[in-house]
Amino acid sequence: MIRHLVRTSAVLAAAVLSLAACGGGDTASKGTAPHPVFSEPLARQVNLALRHTQETGGADFRQTVTFGAGKDTAVQDVTGRLDFAGSRGEAAHRWSLTPGFPEAARETLLGTLPGRATGDAAGRYTVDTHVIHYRAESAGYWLRYEGDIKPLWGIDSISHLRGTEGAIGGTLLEVLSGVRPAAGRPTADGGRSYRADIALGTALDLFPYDLRTEFVPRPLYATASSPPVPVTVDVDREGRIVRARADLSSLLSHEEESLLAGVTTLRADLTLGRFGAPRPAVPAAPDGRVLDAADTVRLSYDLAAGECMDFNTGMRHSRLVIRVSCAGPHDGKVLGQHPLRGAYPGAEEAMDRAERACGRSTGGSHWYTWSTRDEWSDRGSGRATCYTVTARRSTA
């Protein structure tokens, strides 16, 4: 945006010099080496700053993502360390939600688990190019996810933790390589602040697959008409990215059936600091007990009667559980598995049939779940899973 005209020739001259410095590459003074970022054309400067940041070897980061619904908010705070040279990272996340935040949106962001209202509001993870270790706040162990995440390959929310521009995914670093600044201005500390846009489809990549489906209607690619997402990027005098902010509100769907209905604002704010090789080094694997997700994470109807399970896999999926020993702490125990034969009868009838099957076999208090339409179709029949929910982390 062009600002109002200045009133004096002296101020006008200063403004012209300032705009000349921001509009493109700076001309190096006699005897001064060109700046690795600011001396280049404006269109390339944010991309070059990203590369220069990565070349420092590592950085600490913090990102907050804020969903707003009137006066109420759901804020995800992620803090951690990035080892750019070693392609590793570690982080901790925590959700803070005000009491009036819409219940459907709360369940969508935290995940709905069997026997609990929502999943854990906090967790930790370590990530490299091949392996993701995840630990829910309520768990006494880490889950090791390697390669393609099964059984929800391609649609899980764990793979999203693996980044491309930094080891930790879901940060604004992931979308800055394609940014073309519309304007840049010097800052008081000798750095630059850039104003730019990213495409709406690109902004979707900041979120895991299961959340993307609750945003604007898809598909959203280059051929789709959509408003751009405004981004501001701050670069320090050394050419390193120190902050990025984005107003992602245009991602939000206005359709009543969206589980995020009622949420009207969405913003992300990323800060970077403590550049250089991480000290101490980011570990290749976390300390403590580790379970291999390939052996332990299962759909609930794959567990046999008498087996025990934990609910929080980190994937926010109500049908996925962790098979654990009944001798240790656990969230629930399978009482029985019952076939539901014939064609899929619809959600309400499937629920009624599961309730009847579990009621006949277990008698007293119990919980139950049943096959979805797709699961029913894939198997040729449905299944009712009957289980109990124990006191949290119980050994009973």
C-alpha positions in Angstrom: 0.0 0.0 0.0 1.3 3.5 -0.9 1.4 5.8 2.2 0.2 9.4 2.2 2.5 12.1 0.7 5.0 13.7 3.0 4.9 17.4 3.5 8.6 18.5 3.2 11.2 17.9 0.6 13.7 16.7 3.3 11.3 13.9 4.5 10.4 13.0 0.9 14.1 12.5 0.1 14.6 10.2 3.1 11.5 8.2 2.1 12.8 7.8 -1.5 16.0 6.4 -0.2 14.2 4.0 2.2 11.9 2.7 -0.6 14.9 2.2 -2.9 16.5 0.0 -0.3 13.4 -2.1 0.1 12.2 -2.5 -3.4 15.0 -4.7 -4.7 18.5 -5.8 -4.0 20.6 -3.3 -2.0 23.6 -1.9 -3.8 26.7 -2.6 -1.6 28.6 0.4 -0.5 32.2 0.8 -1.7 34.3 -1.7 0.0 31.4 -3.5 1.7 30.5 -7.2 0.8 27.0 -7.8 -0.6 24.5 -9.0 2.0 23.6 -12.7 1.5 19.9 -11.9 1.5 19.2 -8.2 1.2 21.4 -7.6 -1.8 19.3 -10.0 -3.9 16.1 -9.1 -5.7 13.1 -8.6 -3.4 11.2 -11.6 -4.9 14.0 -14.0 -3.7 14.7 -12.6 -0.3 12.4 -14.6 1.9 13.4 -17.9 0.2 17.1 -17.0 0.6 16.5 -16.1 4.3 14.9 -19.5 4.8 18.0 -21.2 3.2 20.3 -19.0 5.3 18.4 -20.0 8.4 18.8 -23.6 7.7 22.5 -23.2 7.1 22.9 -22.0 10.7 22.6 -25.7 11.7 19.7 -25.4 14.1 17.3 -23.2 16.1 14.9 -23.2 18.9 11.3 -22.5 17.9 7.9 -21.7 19.3 4.6 -21.6 17.4 1.1 -20.7 18.6 -1.9 -21.5 16.5 -5.1 -19.8 17.8 -8.6 -20.8 16.8 -11.1 -18.0 17.8 -14.8 -18.3 18.4 -16.1 -15.0 19.6 -14.4 -14.3 23.0 -13.4 -18.0 23.3 -10.2 -19.6 22.0 -8.4 -22.8 21.5 -4.6 -22.3 21.4 -2.0 -24.9 20.5 1.4 -24.0 21.8 4.4 -25.9 20.4 7.9 -25.4 21.6 11.0 -27.3 20.5 14.4 -27.6 18.8 15.3 -28.1 15.2 18.5 -29.7 14.0 18.6 -28.6 10.4 22.0 -30.3 9.7 20.9 -33.6 11.2 17.3 -33.5 10.0 16.0 -34.1 13.5 13.7 -32.2 15.9 12.0 -32.5 19.2 9.0 -30.7 20.5 6.2 -30.5 23.1 2.7 -29.3 22.4 -0.1 -28.2 24.7 -3.7 -27.1 24.0 -5.4 -24.4 26.1 -9.1 -24.0 25.6 -11.5 -21.6 27.3 -14.7 -23.1 28.8 -17.0 -21.6 26.2 -15.1 -22.9 23.1 -17.6 -24.9 20.9 -17.8 -28.5 22.0 -17.7 -30.0 18.5 -14.7 -28.0 17.6 -13.0 -29.0 20.9 -13.5 -32.7 20.1 -12.3 -32.2 16.5 -9.0 -30.5 17.6 -8.3 -32.9 20.5 -9.8 -36.0 19.0 -12.6 -38.2 20.4 -11.4 -41.4 22.0 -13.4 -44.5 23.1 -14.4 -44.0 26.7 -13.1 -40.5 27.0 -14.5 -37.1 25.9 -11.3 -36.1 24.1 -7.7 -37.0 23.7 -4.8 -35.6 25.7 -4.3 -31.9 25.5 -0.5 -32.3 25.6 2.2 -34.5 24.3 5.8 -34.8 23.2 7.5 -36.0 20.0 10.9 -36.5 18.4 11.1 -36.6 14.6 13.6 -37.5 11.9 13.3 -38.3 8.2 12.2 -41.9 9.0 10.9 -42.2 12.5 8.4 -40.3 14.7 8.3 -41.0 18.4 5.1 -39.8 20.1 4.2 -39.7 23.8 0.8 -38.7 25.1 0.8 -36.8 28.4 -1.1 -39.6 30.0 1.1 -42.4 28.7 4.1 -44.0 30.4 5.8 -44.9 27.1 6.6 -43.6 23.6 5.0 -44.9 20.4 7.5 -45.5 17.5 6.0 -44.8 14.1 8.3 -45.6 11.2 7.7 -45.2 7.5 4.1 -45.3 6.2 1.7 -45.0 9.2 -0.7 -47.9 9.2 -3.5 -48.7 9.3 -4.4 -45.1 8.2 -1.7 -44.6 5.6 -2.0 -41.2 3.9 -4.9 -39.9 6.2 -3.3 -40.0 9.6 -2.4 -37.0 11.8 1.0 -38.4 12.9 2.8 -38.2 9.5 2.1 -34.5 9.6 4.7 -34.2 12.4 7.4 -34.9 9.8 8.4 -31.7 8.0 10.3 -30.8 4.9 11.9 -27.4 5.6 12.6 -28.4 9.2 12.3 -31.8 10.9 9.1 -30.8 12.7 6.2 -30.4 10.4 3.2 -28.0 10.7 5.2 -24.8 11.3 5.1 -21.8 9.0 8.6 -22.7 7.8 6.9 -25.3 5.6 5.2 -22.6 3.4 7.9 -20.0 3.2 9.9 -21.4 0.4 7.3 -20.4 -2.2 6.6 -16.9 -0.7 7.1 -14.0 -3.1 7.2 -10.8 -1.0 5.0 -7.9 -2.2 6.9 -5.4 -0.1 9.7 -5.2 2.4 10.9 -2.5 4.9 13.9 -2.1 7.1 13.5 -2.7 10.8 15.2 -0.8 13.7 17.7 -3.6 14.4 19.0 -3.7 10.8 16.8 -6.5 9.6 13.8 -6.6 7.2 10.1 -7.2 7.6 8.3 -8.6 4.5 4.6 -8.6 3.6 3.6 -11.5 1.3 0.8 -14.0 0.5 0.5 -17.7 0.1 -2.2 -19.7 -1.7 -5.0 -21.1 0.3 -4.2 -24.6 -0.9 -0.6 -24.2 0.3 -1.9 -23.0 3.7 -3.8 -26.3 4.1 -0.5 -28.1 4.3 0.1 -26.6 7.8 -2.6 -29.0 9.2 -3.0 -32.8 9.4 -5.2 -34.5 6.9 -8.1 -35.1 9.3 -8.4 -31.3 10.1 -8.1 -30.2 6.5 -11.4 -31.9 5.7 -13.1 -29.5 8.1 -11.8 -26.4 6.4 -12.8 -24.8 3.1 -14.4 -27.2 0.5 -11.8 -29.3 -1.4 -10.2 -29.7 -3.8 -8.3 -26.4 -3.5 -5.5 -26.2 -5.9 -4.0 -23.8 -8.4 -7.1 -24.0 -10.6 -9.5 -23.1 -7.8 -10.4 -19.5 -7.2 -9.6 -18.6 -3.6 -8.4 -15.6 -1.6 -4.7 -15.5 -0.7 -3.5 -15.9 2.9 -1.5 -12.9 4.2 1.9 -13.7 5.7 4.4 -11.4 7.4 8.1 -12.6 7.7 10.7 -10.9 9.9 14.4 -11.4 9.1 17.3 -10.2 11.3 20.4 -8.3 10.2 22.2 -11.6 9.7 19.6 -12.8 7.2 17.9 -15.3 9.5 14.2 -15.7 9.9 13.2 -14.8 13.4 9.4 -14.5 13.1 6.6 -15.4 10.7 2.9 -14.7 11.2 -0.2 -15.7 9.1 -3.9 -14.9 9.2 -5.4 -18.2 8.2 -9.0 -17.2 8.8 -9.9 -17.7 5.1 -9.3 -21.4 5.6 -12.4 -21.7 7.8 -15.5 -23.1 6.3 -18.8 -21.3 6.6 -20.8 -24.5 6.1 -23.0 -25.5 9.0 -22.0 -29.1 8.9 -18.4 -28.3 9.5 -17.2 -29.6 12.9 -15.4 -26.3 13.2 -18.6 -24.3 12.7 -18.5 -21.3 15.1 -14.8 -20.8 14.8 -14.3 -17.5 12.9 -10.6 -16.7 13.3 -7.4 -18.7 12.8 -3.9 -17.4 13.2 -0.4 -18.8 13.4 2.7 -17.1 14.9 6.2 -18.7 14.7 9.4 -17.4 16.4 12.9 -18.7 16.0 16.0 -18.1 18.1 19.3 -19.6 19.5 20.6 -20.3 16.1 23.5 -22.9 15.6 24.1 -26.5 16.3 21.7 -27.6 19.1 23.4 -28.1 22.5 22.8 -30.7 23.8 22.3 -32.5 20.5 18.8 -33.5 19.6 18.6 -37.3 20.4 18.0 -39.9 17.7 15.6 -41.7 20.1 14.0 -40.6 23.3 14.8 -42.0 26.8 12.2 -44.3 28.3 10.1 -47.2 27.3 9.2 -47.4 23.5 6.5 -49.5 21.9 6.6 -50.2 18.2 3.4 -48.8 16.7 3.5 -51.3 13.9 2.9 -54.1 16.4 0.7 -52.4 19.0 -1.6 -49.8 17.2 -4.7 -51.5 16.0 -8.3 -50.9 15.1 -10.4 -51.8 18.1 -12.1 -54.7 16.4 -8.8 -56.4 15.7 -8.2 -57.1 19.5 -9.4 -60.4 20.9 -11.6 -60.7 23.9 -9.6 -60.4 27.1 -7.0 -58.1 25.6 -6.3 -54.6 27.1 -5.8 -51.3 25.4 -4.9 -47.7 25.8 -6.8 -45.1 23.8 -4.4 -42.3 22.9 -2.4 -43.1 19.8 -1.8 -39.5 18.8 -3.9 -39.9 15.7 -7.2 -38.5 17.1 -9.1 -41.5 15.6 -11.8 -43.1 17.8 -11.3 -46.6 16.4 -7.6 -46.8 16.9 -6.2 -48.2 20.2 -2.9 -49.4 21.5 -2.7 -53.0 22.5 -1.0 -53.3 26.0 -0.5 -55.9 28.6 -3.4 -56.2 31.1 -0.7 -56.7 33.8 0.2 -53.0 33.6 -1.8 -49.7 33.5 -4.5 -49.7 30.7 -7.5 -47.6 29.7 -9.9 -50.4 28.7 -10.4 -54.2 28.2 -12.2 -56.0 25.3 -15.1 -58.1 26.4 -16.0 -59.6 23.1 -16.2 -59.2 19.3 -19.5 -60.0 17.5 -20.2 -60.2 13.8 -22.9 -58.1 12.3 -23.9 -59.9 9.2 -25.6 -58.7 6.0 -25.4 -55.5 4.1 -24.7 -52.2 5.9 -28.0 -51.2 7.5 -27.2 -47.5 8.1 -25.6 -45.8 11.1 -28.6 -45.9 13.5 -29.4 -49.6 12.8 -25.8 -50.6 13.0 -25.5 -48.9 16.4 -28.7 -50.6 17.6 -27.5 -54.0 16.5 -24.1 -53.5 18.2 -25.9 -52.5 21.5 -28.1 -55.6 21.4 -25.1 -57.9 20.6 -23.0 -56.5 23.4 -25.9 -56.4 25.9 -26.7 -60.1 25.3 -23.0 -61.2 25.8 -21.9 -59.0 28.7 -24.9 -58.2 30.8 -23.7 -55.4 33.1 -22.1 -52.1 32.3 -20.1 -51.9 29.1 -19.2 -49.8 26.2 -19.5 -50.8 22.5 -18.5 -49.6 19.0 -19.4 -50.8 15.6 -18.1 -50.8 12.0 -18.4 -47.8 9.8 -19.9 -48.0 6.3 -16.5 -48.3 4.7 -15.3 -51.0 7.2 -18.5 -52.9 6.7 -18.0 -52.8 2.9 -14.3 -53.8 3.1 -15.0 -56.8 5.2 -18.3 -57.8 3.7 -19.9 -57.7 7.2 -19.8 -55.5 10.3 -18.5 -56.1 13.8 -19.5 -55.0 17.2 -16.7 -54.5 19.8 -17.7 -54.7 23.5 -15.4 -53.3 26.1 -15.1 -51.9 29.5 -13.4 -48.6 30.4 -11.2 -48.7 33.5 -10.2 -45.9 35.8 -7.6 -43.9 34.1 -4.3 -45.8 33.9 -5.8 -48.6 36.0 -4.2 -52.0 36.4 -7.6 -53.6 37.2 
